[in-house]
């Protein structure tokens, strides 16, 4: 029995899987998100949004969702796929760095809602904290979570 080779993060990022697409908000999703349409982006689309964040500026997953919704004329951007694809973009960036790439998507500039540092990104909170602080951001710990102070003032 042949073992299927595991796909790299960059391969996952490049796999559009028939996306992007816009669908009606229905079923269980409508209880939480209301009515209208949801834009489901391609992974590379989320990566492209993240890649455009300049040094010293920040972005949250909610801003990515809003940009995706506007781009596709939808009511909302999909909260699940935007988060998953940001995670894939982060790992693909580190994979590219390990392969010798000099310029990678600055995933550490993309925060969770409320300015929280994403613990699921490569290197965890500590690695991102170092990268963010090197760019002039102050990171504080509240309980077990870390947040960028005054992140709203630095949103793109």
DSSP file (Angstrom, degrees, kcal/mol; ACC not computed):
  #  RESIDUE AA STRUCTURE BP1 BP2  ACC     N-H-->O    O-->H-N    N-H-->O    O-->H-N    TCO  KAPPA ALPHA  PHI   PSI    X-CA   Y-CA   Z-CA
    1    1 A X              0   0    0      0, 0.0     2,-0.3     0, 0.0     0, 0.0   0.000 360.0 360.0 360.0 124.7    0.0    0.0    0.0
    2    2 A X        -     0   0    0      1,-0.0     2,-0.5     0, 0.0     0, 0.0  -0.559 360.0-131.9 -79.6 137.7    1.5    3.3   -1.1
    3    3 A X        -     0   0    0     -2,-0.3     2,-0.3     1,-0.0    -1,-0.0  -0.789  22.9-123.7 -90.2 127.6    1.6    6.1    1.4
    4    4 A X        -     0   0    0     -2,-0.5     2,-0.1     1,-0.1     3,-0.0  -0.533  28.0-116.1 -72.7 130.7    0.3    9.4    0.1
    5    5 A X        -     0   0    0     -2,-0.3     2,-0.2     1,-0.1    -1,-0.1  -0.418  30.3-113.2 -67.6 139.2    2.8   12.2    0.4
    6    6 A X        -     0   0    0     -2,-0.1     2,-0.1     1,-0.1    -1,-0.1  -0.540  31.3-118.2 -74.1 136.1    1.7   15.0    2.6
    7    7 A X        -     0   0    0     -2,-0.2    -1,-0.1     1,-0.1     2,-0.1  -0.470  26.9-118.6 -75.0 145.8    1.1   18.3    0.8
    8    8 A X     >  -     0   0    0     -2,-0.1     4,-2.1     1,-0.1     5,-0.1  -0.320  24.3-109.6 -76.3 165.6    3.3   21.3    1.8
    9    9 A X  H  > S+     0   0    0      1,-0.2     4,-2.3     2,-0.2    83,-0.3   0.881 121.1  53.7 -62.3 -38.4    1.8   24.4    3.2
   10   10 A X  H  > S+     0   0    0      2,-0.2     4,-1.7     1,-0.2    -1,-0.2   0.858 107.1  51.0 -67.6 -33.5    2.6   26.2    0.0
   11   11 A X  H  > S+     0   0    0      2,-0.2     4,-1.0     1,-0.2    -1,-0.2   0.904 110.2  49.7 -66.7 -40.6    0.7   23.6   -2.0
   12   12 A X  H  < S+     0   0    0     -4,-2.1     3,-0.5     1,-0.2    -2,-0.2   0.892 109.5  51.9 -63.3 -39.2   -2.3   24.0    0.3
   13   13 A X  H  < S+     0   0    0     -4,-2.3    31,-0.4     1,-0.2    -1,-0.2   0.860 110.4  48.2 -65.0 -36.1   -2.1   27.8   -0.2
   14   14 A X  H  < S+     0   0    0     -4,-1.7     2,-1.0    -5,-0.1    -1,-0.2   0.640  87.5  97.1 -80.5 -14.8   -2.1   27.4   -4.0
   15   15 A X     <  -     0   0    0     -4,-1.0    28,-0.4    -3,-0.5    -1,-0.1  -0.659  49.0-178.6 -82.4 103.4   -5.1   24.9   -4.0
   16   16 A X    >   -     0   0    0     -2,-1.0     3,-2.1    26,-0.1    -1,-0.2   0.716  17.1-155.5 -76.7 -21.5   -8.1   27.1   -4.8
   17   17 A X  T 3  S-     0   0    0      1,-0.3     3,-0.1    25,-0.1    -2,-0.1   0.843  72.5 -51.7  48.6  40.9  -10.6   24.1   -4.6
   18   18 A X  T 3  S+     0   0    0      1,-0.3    -1,-0.3     2,-0.0     2,-0.2   0.628 103.2 172.4  75.4  12.3  -13.1   26.0   -6.8
   19   19 A X    <   +     0   0    0     -3,-2.1    -1,-0.3     2,-0.1     2,-0.1  -0.675  35.5  61.0-100.3 157.8  -13.0   29.1   -4.7
   20   20 A X        +     0   0    0     20,-0.7     2,-0.3    -2,-0.2    21,-0.2   0.472  67.9 149.1 -82.0 161.7  -13.8   31.9   -4.4
   21   21 A X  E     -A   40   0A   0     19,-1.9    19,-3.4    -2,-0.1     2,-0.5  -0.984  38.4-135.7-153.3 159.7  -17.5   31.7   -4.4
   22   22 A X  E     +A   39   0A   0     -2,-0.3     2,-0.3    17,-0.2    17,-0.2  -0.976  27.5 175.9-120.3 129.4  -20.5   33.4   -2.9
   23   23 A X  E     -A   38   0A   0     15,-2.3    15,-3.0    -2,-0.5     2,-0.1  -0.904  35.5 -93.8-131.1 159.0  -23.4   31.5   -1.3
   24   24 A X  E     -A   37   0A   0     -2,-0.3     2,-0.6    13,-0.2    13,-0.3  -0.433  40.4-114.8 -67.3 142.9  -26.6   32.2    0.5
   25   25 A X        +     0   0    0     11,-2.6    11,-0.3    -2,-0.1     2,-0.3  -0.726  56.7 156.2 -77.0 121.7  -26.4   32.2    4.3
   26   26 A X    >   +     0   0    0     -2,-0.6     3,-1.2     9,-0.1     4,-0.4  -0.904  31.8   4.7-144.5 168.9  -28.7   29.3    5.3
   27   27 A X  T >> S-     0   0    0     -2,-0.3     3,-1.0     1,-0.3     4,-0.7  -0.206 123.1  -5.7  60.3-139.1  -29.4   26.8    8.0
   28   28 A X  H >> S+     0   0    0      1,-0.3     4,-0.9     2,-0.2     3,-0.7   0.812 130.5  64.1 -59.5 -32.1  -27.5   27.0   11.3
   29   29 A X  H <> S+     0   0    0     -3,-1.2     4,-3.0     1,-0.2     3,-0.5   0.847  94.2  60.0 -63.4 -33.2  -25.3   29.7    9.9
   30   30 A X  H <> S+     0   0    0     -3,-1.0     4,-1.6    -4,-0.4    -1,-0.2   0.786  95.8  61.8 -69.1 -25.9  -28.3   32.1    9.6
   31   31 A X  H << S+     0   0    0     -3,-0.7    -1,-0.2    -4,-0.7    -2,-0.2   0.877 117.9  28.6 -65.0 -35.3  -29.0   31.9   13.3
   32   32 A X  H  < S+     0   0    0     -4,-0.9    -2,-0.2    -3,-0.5    -1,-0.2   0.850 133.8  29.3 -92.4 -38.0  -25.6   33.4   14.0
   33   33 A X  H  < S-     0   0    0     -4,-3.0    -3,-0.2     1,-0.3    -2,-0.2   0.455  94.7-138.4-108.7  -2.8  -24.9   35.6   10.9
   34   34 A X     <  -     0   0    0     -4,-1.6    -1,-0.3    -5,-0.3     2,-0.2  -0.483  43.4 -35.6  83.4-152.4  -28.4   36.6    9.8
   35   35 A X  S    S+     0   0    0     -2,-0.2     2,-0.4    -4,-0.1    -9,-0.1  -0.632  89.7  59.1-109.0 167.5  -29.5   36.7    6.2
   36   36 A X  S    S-     0   0    0    -11,-0.3   -11,-2.6    -2,-0.2     2,-0.3  -0.922  84.3 -41.3 122.1-144.9  -27.8   37.5    3.0
   37   37 A X  E     -A   24   0A   0     -2,-0.4    39,-1.9   -13,-0.3    38,-0.7  -0.897  37.3-147.0-127.5 155.3  -24.7   36.1    1.3
   38   38 A X  E     -Ab  23  76A   0    -15,-3.0   -15,-2.3    -2,-0.3     2,-0.5  -0.982  12.6-142.0-122.6 131.5  -21.3   34.8    2.5
   39   39 A X  E     -Ab  22  77A   0     37,-2.7    39,-2.8    -2,-0.4     2,-0.7  -0.818   9.9-160.7 -92.5 125.9  -18.1   35.1    0.4
   40   40 A X  E     -A   21   0A   0    -19,-3.4   -19,-1.9    -2,-0.5   -20,-0.7  -0.925  18.2-150.9-106.8 109.3  -15.8   32.1    0.7
   41   41 A X        -     0   0    0     -2,-0.7     2,-0.2   -21,-0.2    44,-0.0  -0.246  15.4-109.7 -78.4 165.1  -12.3   33.2   -0.4
   42   42 A X    >>  -     0   0    0    -23,-0.1     4,-1.4     1,-0.1     3,-0.8  -0.636  33.9-113.7 -82.2 152.4   -9.6   31.2   -2.0
   43   43 A X  H 3> S+     0   0    0    -28,-0.4     4,-2.1     1,-0.2     3,-0.2   0.895 117.3  54.1 -55.2 -41.3   -6.6   30.6    0.2
   44   44 A X  H 3> S+     0   0    0    -31,-0.4     4,-2.3     1,-0.2    -1,-0.2   0.797 102.2  59.1 -65.5 -27.5   -4.3   32.7   -2.0
   45   45 A X  H <> S+     0   0    0     -3,-0.8     4,-1.7     2,-0.2    -1,-0.2   0.913 107.1  45.4 -66.8 -43.2   -6.8   35.6   -1.8
   46   46 A X  H  X S+     0   0    0     -4,-1.4     4,-2.3     2,-0.2    -2,-0.2   0.910 112.6  52.0 -65.3 -42.4   -6.4   35.7    2.0
   47   47 A X  H  X S+     0   0    0     -4,-2.1     4,-2.5     1,-0.2    -2,-0.2   0.901 107.1  52.8 -59.8 -42.1   -2.6   35.5    1.7
   48   48 A X  H  X S+     0   0    0     -4,-2.3     4,-0.8     2,-0.2    -1,-0.2   0.882 109.0  49.1 -63.4 -39.1   -2.6   38.4   -0.8
   49   49 A X  H >< S+     0   0    0     -4,-1.7     3,-0.7     1,-0.2    -1,-0.2   0.931 113.8  46.2 -64.9 -45.0   -4.5   40.6    1.7
   50   50 A X  H >< S+     0   0    0     -4,-2.3     3,-1.4     1,-0.2    56,-0.3   0.859 106.7  59.2 -64.8 -35.7   -2.1   39.7    4.5
   51   51 A X  H 3< S+     0   0    0     -4,-2.5    -1,-0.2     1,-0.3    -2,-0.2   0.723  97.2  61.5 -68.3 -21.7    0.9   40.2    2.3
   52   52 A X  T << S+     0   0    0     -4,-0.8     2,-0.7    -3,-0.7    -1,-0.3   0.412  72.9 111.4 -87.3   2.6   -0.1   43.9    1.7
   53   53 A X    <   -     0   0    0     -3,-1.4    53,-0.2    -4,-0.1     3,-0.1  -0.675  64.1-140.4 -80.8 114.9    0.2   44.9    5.3
   54   54 A X    >   -     0   0    0     -2,-0.7     3,-2.1     1,-0.1    -2,-0.1  -0.264  30.6 -78.5 -74.5 161.5    3.2   47.3    5.6
   55   55 A X  T 3  S+     0   0    0      1,-0.3    -1,-0.1     3,-0.0     3,-0.1  -0.298 119.6  24.8 -55.7 136.2    5.7   47.3    8.4
   56   56 A X  T 3  S+     0   0    0      1,-0.3    -1,-0.3    -3,-0.1     2,-0.2   0.307 107.1  94.8  89.5  -8.9    4.3   49.1   11.5
   57   57 A X    <   -     0   0    0     -3,-2.1    -1,-0.3    99,-0.0     2,-0.3  -0.701  57.0-152.9-112.8 166.1    0.7   48.5   10.5
   58   58 A X  B     -c  155   0B   0     96,-2.9    98,-2.1    -2,-0.2     2,-0.3  -0.858   8.2-164.4-136.4 168.0   -1.8   45.7   11.5
   59   59 A X  E     -d  110   0C   0     50,-2.3    52,-3.5    -2,-0.3     2,-0.3  -0.979  10.7-147.1-148.3 149.2   -4.8   43.8   10.3
   60   60 A X  E  >  -d  111   0C   0     -2,-0.3     4,-1.9    50,-0.2     3,-0.5  -0.822  31.5-111.2-115.6 163.6   -7.3   41.6   12.1
   61   61 A X  H  > S+     0   0    0     50,-1.8     4,-2.6    -2,-0.3     5,-0.2   0.866 119.6  59.1 -57.5 -36.3   -9.2   38.6   10.7
   62   62 A X  H  > S+     0   0    0      1,-0.2     4,-2.1     2,-0.2    -1,-0.2   0.870 103.7  50.3 -63.9 -35.3  -12.3   40.7   10.9
   63   63 A X  H  > S+     0   0    0     -3,-0.5     4,-2.4     2,-0.2    -1,-0.2   0.888 109.2  51.8 -68.4 -37.5  -10.8   43.2    8.5
   64   64 A X  H  X S+     0   0    0     -4,-1.9     4,-2.5     2,-0.2    -2,-0.2   0.939 109.6  50.0 -60.9 -45.5   -9.9   40.4    6.1
   65   65 A X  H  X S+     0   0    0     -4,-2.6     4,-2.4     1,-0.2    -2,-0.2   0.903 110.6  49.5 -59.6 -42.3  -13.5   39.2    6.3
   66   66 A X  H  X S+     0   0    0     -4,-2.1     4,-2.5     2,-0.2    -1,-0.2   0.900 111.2  49.0 -65.1 -41.1  -14.7   42.7    5.5
   67   67 A X  H  X S+     0   0    0     -4,-2.4     4,-2.5     2,-0.2    -2,-0.2   0.908 111.8  49.1 -64.6 -41.9  -12.3   43.0    2.5
   68   68 A X  H  X S+     0   0    0     -4,-2.5     4,-1.6     2,-0.2     6,-0.2   0.920 111.4  49.4 -63.2 -44.4  -13.4   39.6    1.2
   69   69 A X  H  X>S+     0   0    0     -4,-2.4     5,-2.6    -5,-0.2     4,-0.6   0.932 113.1  46.4 -61.5 -46.9  -17.1   40.5    1.5
   70   70 A X  H ><5S+     0   0    0     -4,-2.5     3,-0.9     1,-0.2    -2,-0.2   0.922 109.8  53.9 -61.5 -44.9  -16.6   43.9   -0.3
   71   71 A X  H 3<5S+     0   0    0     -4,-2.5    -1,-0.2     1,-0.2    -2,-0.2   0.844 118.4  34.8 -59.4 -34.9  -14.6   42.3   -3.1
   72   72 A X  H 3<5S-     0   0    0     -4,-1.6    -1,-0.2    -5,-0.2    -2,-0.2   0.345 108.7-116.7-105.4   5.4  -17.3   39.8   -3.8
   73   73 A X  T <<5 +     0   0    0     -3,-0.9     2,-0.2    -4,-0.6    -3,-0.2   0.846  66.9 142.9  64.4  34.3  -20.3   41.9   -3.1
   74   74 A X      < -     0   0    0     -5,-2.6    -1,-0.2    -6,-0.2   -36,-0.2  -0.607  62.7-121.3-104.6 164.8  -21.4   39.7   -0.2
   75   75 A X  S    S+     0   0    0    -38,-0.7     2,-0.3    -2,-0.2   -37,-0.2   0.916  93.2   1.6 -69.1 -44.6  -23.0   40.5    3.1
   76   76 A X  E     -b   38   0A   0    -39,-1.9   -37,-2.7    -7,-0.1     2,-0.4  -0.941  69.0-118.0-139.6 160.7  -20.1   38.9    5.1
   77   77 A X  E     -b   39   0A   0     -2,-0.3     2,-0.2   -39,-0.2   -37,-0.2  -0.827  52.0 -92.9 -94.1 141.9  -16.8   37.1    4.5
   78   78 A X     >  -     0   0    0    -39,-2.8     4,-1.8    -2,-0.4     5,-0.2  -0.349  31.9-157.2 -60.9 119.7  -16.7   33.5    5.8
   79   79 A X  H  > S+     0   0    0     -2,-0.2     4,-1.1     2,-0.2    -1,-0.2   0.829  88.6  48.1 -68.7 -30.9  -15.4   33.6    9.4
   80   80 A X  H  > S+     0   0    0      2,-0.2     4,-2.3     1,-0.1     5,-0.2   0.969 115.5  39.1 -75.8 -54.1  -14.3   29.9    9.2
   81   81 A X  H  > S+     0   0    0      1,-0.2     4,-3.1     2,-0.2     5,-0.3   0.868 112.3  56.8 -68.9 -34.7  -12.4   29.9    6.0
   82   82 A X  H  X S+     0   0    0     -4,-1.8     4,-1.6     1,-0.2    -1,-0.2   0.922 111.7  44.0 -60.5 -41.9  -10.8   33.3    6.4
   83   83 A X  H  X S+     0   0    0     -4,-1.1     4,-1.8    -5,-0.2    -2,-0.2   0.917 115.5  46.7 -67.6 -44.4   -9.3   32.1    9.7
   84   84 A X  H  X S+     0   0    0     -4,-2.3     4,-2.3     1,-0.2    -2,-0.2   0.922 113.2  48.9 -64.2 -44.0   -8.2   28.7    8.3
   85   85 A X  H  X S+     0   0    0     -4,-3.1     4,-2.5     1,-0.2    -1,-0.2   0.823 108.3  53.6 -69.9 -29.5   -6.7   30.3    5.2
   86   86 A X  H  X S+     0   0    0     -4,-1.6     4,-2.1    -5,-0.3    -1,-0.2   0.896 109.4  49.8 -65.9 -39.6   -4.8   32.9    7.3
   87   87 A X  H  X S+     0   0    0     -4,-1.8     4,-2.0     2,-0.2    -2,-0.2   0.907 111.6  47.7 -63.8 -43.7   -3.3   30.0    9.4
   88   88 A X  H  X S+     0   0    0     -4,-2.3     4,-2.7     1,-0.2     5,-0.2   0.919 110.5  52.5 -63.5 -43.9   -2.3   28.2    6.1
   89   89 A X  H  X S+     0   0    0     -4,-2.5     4,-2.1     1,-0.2    -2,-0.2   0.889 108.0  51.7 -59.6 -40.1   -0.8   31.5    4.8
   90   90 A X  H  X S+     0   0    0     -4,-2.1     4,-1.9     2,-0.2    -1,-0.2   0.934 113.0  43.2 -62.9 -47.0    1.3   31.9    8.0
   91   91 A X  H  X S+     0   0    0     -4,-2.0     4,-2.1     1,-0.2    -2,-0.2   0.864 112.2  53.5 -68.9 -35.3    2.7   28.3    7.8
   92   92 A X  H  X S+     0   0    0     -4,-2.7     4,-2.3   -83,-0.3    -1,-0.2   0.876 106.9  53.5 -65.1 -36.7    3.3   28.7    4.0
   93   93 A X  H  X S+     0   0    0     -4,-2.1     4,-2.4     2,-0.2    -2,-0.2   0.925 110.4  45.3 -63.7 -45.1    5.3   31.9    4.8
   94   94 A X  H  X S+     0   0    0     -4,-1.9     4,-2.5     2,-0.2    -1,-0.2   0.868 111.2  53.5 -67.5 -34.9    7.5   30.1    7.3
   95   95 A X  H  X S+     0   0    0     -4,-2.1     4,-1.2     2,-0.2    -2,-0.2   0.906 109.9  48.2 -63.4 -41.4    7.9   27.2    4.9
   96   96 A X  H  <>S+     0   0    0     -4,-2.3     5,-2.7     2,-0.2    -2,-0.2   0.897 110.3  51.7 -65.3 -40.5    9.1   29.7    2.2
   97   97 A X  H ><5S+     0   0    0     -4,-2.4     3,-1.8     1,-0.2    -2,-0.2   0.923 107.9  51.8 -61.2 -43.9   11.5   31.3    4.7
   98   98 A X  H 3<5S+     0   0    0     -4,-2.5    -1,-0.2     1,-0.3    -2,-0.2   0.786 106.3  55.6 -63.3 -26.9   13.0   27.9    5.5
   99   99 A X  T 3<5S-     0   0    0     -4,-1.2    -1,-0.3    -3,-0.2    -2,-0.2   0.411 130.9 -93.7 -86.7   1.8   13.4   27.3    1.8
  100  100 A X  T < 5 +     0   0    0     -3,-1.8    -3,-0.2     1,-0.3    -2,-0.1   0.474  69.7 154.9 104.7   3.1   15.5   30.6    1.5
  101  101 A X      < -     0   0    0     -5,-2.7    -1,-0.3     1,-0.1     3,-0.1  -0.424  28.6-161.4 -66.0 136.4   12.8   33.1    0.5
  102  102 A X  S    S+     0   0    0      1,-0.2     2,-0.5    -2,-0.1    -1,-0.1   0.821  77.8  46.8 -87.0 -34.5   13.8   36.6    1.6
  103  103 A X  S    S+     0   0    0     -7,-0.1     2,-0.3     3,-0.0    -1,-0.2  -0.946  70.7 165.7-113.8 121.6   10.3   38.2    1.4
  104  104 A X        -     0   0    0     -2,-0.5     2,-0.3    -3,-0.1   -11,-0.1  -0.841  49.0 -79.3-126.9 165.4    7.4   36.3    3.0
  105  105 A X        -     0   0    0     -2,-0.3     2,-2.3   -16,-0.2     3,-0.2  -0.507  44.0-129.1 -62.8 125.1    3.9   37.2    3.9
  106  106 A X    >   +     0   0    0     -2,-0.3     3,-2.0   -56,-0.3     4,-0.2  -0.431  41.1 166.6 -78.9  70.6    4.2   39.1    7.2
  107  107 A X  G >   +     0   0    0     -2,-2.3     3,-2.2     1,-0.3    -1,-0.2   0.751  63.4  71.9 -60.1 -28.0    1.6   36.9    9.0
  108  108 A X  G 3  S+     0   0    0      1,-0.3    -1,-0.3    -3,-0.2    10,-0.1   0.681  88.8  64.3 -65.1 -16.1    2.5   38.2   12.5
  109  109 A X  G <  S+     0   0    0     -3,-2.0   -50,-2.3   -59,-0.1     2,-0.7   0.510  85.6  85.1 -83.5  -5.0    0.8   41.5   11.5
  110  110 A X  E <   -d   59   0C   0     -3,-2.2     8,-0.4   -52,-0.2   -50,-0.2  -0.885  66.1-173.5-101.1 115.9   -2.5   39.7   11.2
  111  111 A X  E     -d   60   0C   0    -52,-3.5   -50,-1.8    -2,-0.7     6,-0.2  -0.586  24.9-108.6-105.2 164.3   -4.2   39.5   14.6
  112  112 A X    >   -     0   0    0      4,-3.2     3,-1.5   -52,-0.2     4,-0.4  -0.296  63.0 -61.4 -76.5 173.9   -7.3   37.8   16.0
  113  113 A X  G >  S+     0   0    0      1,-0.3     3,-0.8     2,-0.2    -1,-0.2  -0.253 126.5  27.1 -56.0 144.6  -10.3   39.9   16.9
  114  114 A X  G 3  S-     0   0    0      1,-0.2    -1,-0.3    -3,-0.1    37,-0.1   0.559 131.6 -72.8  78.2   7.7   -9.6   42.4   19.7
  115  115 A X  G <  S+     0   0    0     -3,-1.5    33,-2.4     1,-0.2     2,-0.2   0.663  83.2 159.9  82.5  15.9   -5.9   42.7   18.8
  116  116 A X  B <   -E  147   0D   0     -3,-0.8    -4,-3.2    -4,-0.4     2,-0.3  -0.524  43.3-120.4 -77.1 137.6   -5.1   39.2   20.1
  117  117 A X        -     0   0    0     29,-2.7     2,-0.7    -2,-0.2    29,-0.4  -0.581  32.2-116.4 -73.0 135.7   -1.9   37.6   18.9
  118  118 A X    >   -     0   0    0     -8,-0.4     3,-1.4    -2,-0.3    10,-0.1  -0.655  21.8-164.1 -82.6 112.0   -2.7   34.2   17.3
  119  119 A X  T 3  S+     0   0    0     -2,-0.7     6,-0.2     1,-0.2    -1,-0.2   0.639  84.8  64.8 -70.2 -12.3   -1.2   31.3   19.2
  120  120 A X  T 3  S+     0   0    0      4,-0.1    -1,-0.2     3,-0.1     3,-0.1   0.521  79.8  99.6 -89.3  -5.1   -1.7   29.0   16.3
  121  121 A X  S X  S-     0   0    0     -3,-1.4     3,-2.2     1,-0.2     6,-0.1  -0.393  94.4 -70.3 -75.6 160.4    0.7   30.8   14.0
  122  122 A X  T 3  S+     0   0    0      1,-0.3    -1,-0.2   -35,-0.2     6,-0.1  -0.193 121.9  14.9 -53.6 135.9    4.3   29.4   13.6
  123  123 A X  T 3> S-     0   0    0      4,-0.1     4,-1.2    -3,-0.1     3,-0.3   0.366 108.2-119.4  81.7  -6.0    6.4   29.8   16.7
  124  124 A X  H <>  -     0   0    0     -3,-2.2     4,-1.6     1,-0.2     5,-0.2  -0.138  56.7 -37.6  67.7-166.4    3.4   30.6   18.8
  125  125 A X  H  > S+     0   0    0      1,-0.2     4,-2.8     2,-0.2    -1,-0.2   0.867 133.7  58.1 -62.5 -40.6    2.8   33.8   20.7
  126  126 A X  H  > S+     0   0    0     -3,-0.3     4,-1.9     1,-0.2    -1,-0.2   0.915 106.5  46.9 -60.6 -45.4    6.5   34.3   21.7
  127  127 A X  H  X S+     0   0    0     -4,-1.2     4,-1.9     1,-0.2    -1,-0.2   0.913 115.8  45.2 -64.3 -42.4    7.8   34.3   18.2
  128  128 A X  H  X S+     0   0    0     -4,-1.6     4,-3.2     1,-0.2     5,-0.3   0.882 108.1  57.7 -68.7 -37.4    5.2   36.7   17.0
  129  129 A X  H  X S+     0   0    0     -4,-2.8     4,-2.7     1,-0.2     5,-0.2   0.915 107.6  48.0 -58.1 -43.8    5.6   38.9   20.1
  130  130 A X  H  X S+     0   0    0     -4,-1.9     4,-2.0     2,-0.2    -1,-0.2   0.921 113.5  46.9 -62.9 -44.6    9.3   39.4   19.2
  131  131 A X  H  X S+     0   0    0     -4,-1.9     4,-0.7     2,-0.2    -2,-0.2   0.910 114.9  46.3 -65.4 -42.2    8.5   40.2   15.5
  132  132 A X  H ><>S+     0   0    0     -4,-3.2     5,-2.2     1,-0.2     3,-0.8   0.919 112.8  48.7 -66.6 -44.1    5.7   42.7   16.6
  133  133 A X  H ><5S+     0   0    0     -4,-2.7     3,-1.7    -5,-0.3    -1,-0.2   0.855 105.2  59.1 -65.4 -33.8    7.9   44.4   19.2
  134  134 A X  H 3<5S+     0   0    0     -4,-2.0    -1,-0.2     1,-0.3    -2,-0.2   0.746 105.2  51.2 -64.9 -22.8   10.7   44.7   16.6
  135  135 A X  T <<5S-     0   0    0     -3,-0.8    -1,-0.3    -4,-0.7    -2,-0.2   0.287 129.8 -96.0 -97.6   8.9    8.3   46.7   14.5
  136  136 A X  T < 5S+     0   0    0     -3,-1.7     2,-0.3     1,-0.3    -3,-0.2   0.549  79.1 135.0  94.9   8.1    7.4   49.0   17.4
  137  137 A X      < -     0   0    0     -5,-2.2     2,-0.5    -6,-0.1    -1,-0.3  -0.678  50.0-133.7 -90.5 144.9    4.2   47.4   18.7
  138  138 A X        -     0   0    0     11,-0.4    11,-2.6    -2,-0.3     2,-0.5  -0.862  20.2-163.6 -96.7 128.8    3.7   46.9   22.4
  139  139 A X  E     -F  148   0D   0     -2,-0.5     2,-0.3     9,-0.2     9,-0.2  -0.955   6.7-172.7-116.1 127.1    2.4   43.4   23.4
  140  140 A X  E     -F  147   0D   0      7,-2.9     7,-2.9    -2,-0.5     2,-0.5  -0.885  19.0-129.4-119.9 150.9    0.8   42.8   26.8
  141  141 A X  E     -F  146   0D   0     -2,-0.3     2,-0.5     5,-0.2     5,-0.3  -0.844  19.0-176.8-100.5 133.3   -0.3   39.6   28.4
  142  142 A X  E >   -F  145   0D   0      3,-3.4     3,-1.8    -2,-0.5     2,-0.4  -0.939  68.8 -46.4-127.3 107.4   -3.7   39.3   29.9
  143  143 A X  T 3  S-     0   0    0     -2,-0.5    -2,-0.0     1,-0.3     0, 0.0  -0.570 122.6 -25.4  67.4-127.0   -4.2   36.0   31.6
  144  144 A X  T 3  S+     0   0    0     -2,-0.4     2,-0.3    -3,-0.1    -1,-0.3   0.463 125.5  82.6 -95.2  -2.3   -2.9   33.4   29.1
  145  145 A X  E <   - F   0 142D   0     -3,-1.8    -3,-3.4   -20,-0.0     2,-0.4  -0.710  65.6-143.2-107.3 154.3   -3.5   35.5   26.1
  146  146 A X  E     - F   0 141D   0    -29,-0.4   -29,-2.7    -2,-0.3     2,-0.3  -0.925  16.3-172.8-118.4 142.7   -1.4   38.3   24.5
  147  147 A X  E     -EF 116 140D   0     -7,-2.9    -7,-2.9    -2,-0.4     2,-0.6  -0.954  27.2-121.0-133.3 149.0   -2.7   41.5   22.9
  148  148 A X  E >   - F   0 139D   0    -33,-2.4     3,-1.1    -2,-0.3    -9,-0.2  -0.815  38.2-125.1 -87.7 123.5   -1.2   44.4   20.9
  149  149 A X  T 3  S+     0   0    0    -11,-2.6   -11,-0.4    -2,-0.6   -34,-0.0  -0.432  86.9   1.3 -71.2 143.1   -1.9   47.6   22.8
  150  150 A X  T >  S+     0   0    0      1,-0.1     3,-1.3    -2,-0.1     4,-0.3   0.802  79.5 155.9  51.1  34.8   -3.7   50.3   20.8
  151  151 A X  G X   +     0   0    0     -3,-1.1     3,-1.8     1,-0.3     4,-0.2   0.812  62.1  69.2 -59.3 -29.9   -3.8   48.0   17.8
  152  152 A X  G >  S+     0   0    0      1,-0.3     3,-1.0     2,-0.2    -1,-0.3   0.823  92.4  58.6 -59.9 -31.5   -6.8   50.0   16.4
  153  153 A X  G <  S+     0   0    0     -3,-1.3    -1,-0.3     1,-0.2    -2,-0.2   0.628 108.7  45.3 -73.4 -12.7   -4.6   53.0   15.8
  154  154 A X  G <  S+     0   0    0     -3,-1.8   -96,-2.9    -4,-0.3    -1,-0.2   0.225  79.5 128.5-117.1  13.9   -2.4   50.9   13.5
  155  155 A X  B <    c   58   0B   0     -3,-1.0   -96,-0.2   -98,-0.2    -3,-0.0  -0.429 360.0 360.0 -70.4 144.9   -4.9   49.1   11.3
  156  156 A X              0   0    0    -98,-2.1    -1,-0.1    -2,-0.1   -97,-0.1   0.471 360.0 360.0 -75.7 360.0   -4.5   49.4    7.6
